[in-house]
Amino acid sequence: MERRTNAGGFVSTLDFWFEFGSTYSYPAAMRIGDAARAAGVTVRWQPFLLGPVFQSQGYAQSPILEVPAKAAYMWRDLARLCGKYGLGWQQPSHFPRTSVLGARIACSYADAPWLENFVHAVYRANFAEDRDVGDEAVIAACLRTAGQQAAAVIAHATSEAERPRLRAQGVRAAELGLFGAPSFVVNGELFWGQDRLEDALAWARR
Amino acid sequence: MERRTNAGGFVSTLDFWFEFGSTYSYPAAMRIGDAARAAGVTVRWQPFLLGPVFQSQGYAQSPILEVPAKAAYMWRDLARLCGKYGLGWQQPSHFPRTSVLGARIACSYADAPWLENFVHAVYRANFAEDRDVGDEAVIAACLRTAGQQAAAVIAHATSEAERPRLRAQGVRAAELGLFGAPSFVVNGELFWGQDRLEDALAWARR
């Protein structure tokens, strides 16, 4: 990712906390790269798992699924948002899907120049193509889309040496008080929800 | 409120469902009048009470208060949003406050030209001045701010003939499947949350 300086001459960074199974993380993940580059803000990709977060809150699943009318609204809202942002959309036949493998890869290769393309491919698979991103074959296809040798990347990301990274992300998320995704953290300031992306970028440029 | 026609030549209307105790209804209520007039959309003010909605979902209070980290975020988010929109902000010393009296007045005078000013005054009292909008004296002051004879308005809005209006709003909200506030309904399309105001107005102009 190209590094630019903002009007003040210093490099601003934004931590983007995302989960591959999270609906609203999808438009955020697709939009953040271009929006941040236009704003001169550097994105740090911070994959994490929401399951432990919800469990720590006493929920067995995403709180939005606890209220049927709210869950139904979420699907309609997602379809409209994807239309607004020009993103493909197909309501997943299974929800939530998680991708621990995808998250491990994103942890191990957070700074790789191809990571953004991989993230896009995984979200498209889940929310535009209704494919099971928990399936290693689907993740391998996403890696190839990002120009990578799937087998080598997967072997590295799932190695004993690399596996603690995802657990450490969970510890860090808890320390930050994250309660959902997507979340943006800028200089200690938390923004929650894909509709706060622009506010978070504006904060990074203050 | 002045009626205008949009590009298609017909008058678009937007139902604005709000609750005086709702934090995120505050910026929505303050912004919607000007935004709708600029868009050529007519607002129908739809006051309702959230308490029965949350109870029907199995919650004793707003779901956002069930997770302490999320409640803390809400206050910070509100302070930032009010800064962004140029609105006064003071975190209420008591939350949630409800104003059944304010809601009854808004029901009885939904079409009055002064209603918007009254609504603004009540929200300012609650969220910018930390005053108890459940107190009749505070509501009376809000009516005077809107240029009204407080005693006469209160006597009418709380009369036996008028009291069924607020209950009917609750029935209608349930029929519409509303699960929170603010909510915008445009031609049967539901938008939830103050950050969807612009999307709802755009939908009304389609």
Interface residues (C-beta under 8 A of the other chain):
Chain A: Q57 P63 E66 V67 A69 K70 A72 Y73 R76 D77 R80 K84 G177 L178 F179 G180 L190 F191 W192 G193 D195 R196 D199
Chain B: Q57 P63 E66 V67 A69 K70 A72 Y73 R76 D77 R80 K84 G177 L178 F179 G180 L190 F191 W192 G193 D195 R196 D199
